[in-house]
Amino acid sequence: ANYSYGGAFSSMQAGLQIITINTVIYSVSHKPTNRDMGPDPFGQFAWLRRQLRAAKARGKPAWIVGHIPPGIETYGYSELWKSNYTAAYLEVVQDSELGPYIAAQLFGHIHACEFRLLPNATADTGPILLSGALSPVYYNNPAYRIIEYDDETHRPVGMTVYTAPIEPGGSTPLDWRLGINVTSAYSALAAAVEHDGYLTNEAYAELADDLAEGGEDWNTFARWYKANYTNDLMSYGTDPLVPGSNAEIRSFYSTYLCATALVATEAEFLACVNGTTSMPTAAPTAAPKESEAKTFENAWVVWFLGSCAVVMGLGTAALFYRRGALPEAMTSKRVPLSEKEELPAAAVSDAFDITESGDT
């Protein structure tokens, strides 16, 4: 697999291995529909295994980036990939030897800030994060995320969302501001970074458990699902002191959260909704070992997904910072949720290199 043949490529950016995969070929909407592409189109699954083995040999986890995520979408609860390809992908990313060498999986397409849960991930497997969009065409405010990673472990340790609310009429220039510090907003994620040193699939399974209880965590998640734009999830928000006692609200929570579990078929999703299968759950957390305490020298990576996917509509435009050039406003300690901070227009262009990757 390579870019000129199937649209996939691997590159090193600021020391990180970024594996970009072509997920459009797996889509249920891929054309022509009557063409049999076989069990592994362009040999991409086999190629992905080789890339992850290379990451294991280096002793550093890689980041997987794609456009359309696998699993069930949460608008109409339908499959995004053809089920045989989702199953094949799960075999790769849940491999007991390779899973620990996946720092995170980043996808777009759905124009909402979400996550997906691997049902049988290893303890160190990174999270699956779905990004909001710059384009507002699907009832969202423009948004992008900044992911903070540890320069030593190459794993994610923080995430913030910047957004530019659209005024009625849409004639005023966009005013980009810090929306939410995701990691500090949810106790499950903050605890994972404190205990493990980084974010994992398991940390997001704990967050899903908290969201199922409704209350403050659900309200926060619903607010930023569409970057502070009115959406269906807000209709099921509850007072934090009275978490989801209404049966209809509980049913909505169950349906939505079952869709965050990465399954191959609608039948598996419905089995979760009907209670015949269960959501992925987090393992009990042990006390941190003294040797696990670390002082992080953090770096940052920004990714723009959704409408900003630029490589044949398949991948993502990624911006990586030049060491020592990050704006002071972005290198400071994580910002409290209550603190709104404008991101200077020139800050991104001054601080980041835009790198076009060819075949590797």
Secondary structure, DSSP 8 states (H G I E B T S, - for coil): --HHHHS-EEEEETTEEEEE---GGGBTT-SSTT----SSGGGHHHHHHHHHHHHHHHTS-EEEE-SS-SSB-TTT--BSB-HHHHHHHHHHHT-TTTGGGEEEEEE-SS-S-EEEB-TT--TT---EEE---S--TTT---EEEEEEEETTT--EEEEEEEE----TTS-S----EEEEEHHHHSHHHHHHHHHHSS--HHHHHHHHHHHTT-HHHHHHHHHHHTTS---GGGGG---TTS-S-SHHHHHHHHHHHHHHB--SSHHHHHHHHTTSS------------GGG-----EEEEEEE-GGG--STTTS-EEEEE-TT-S-HHHHSS---TT---B--HHHHHHHEEE------
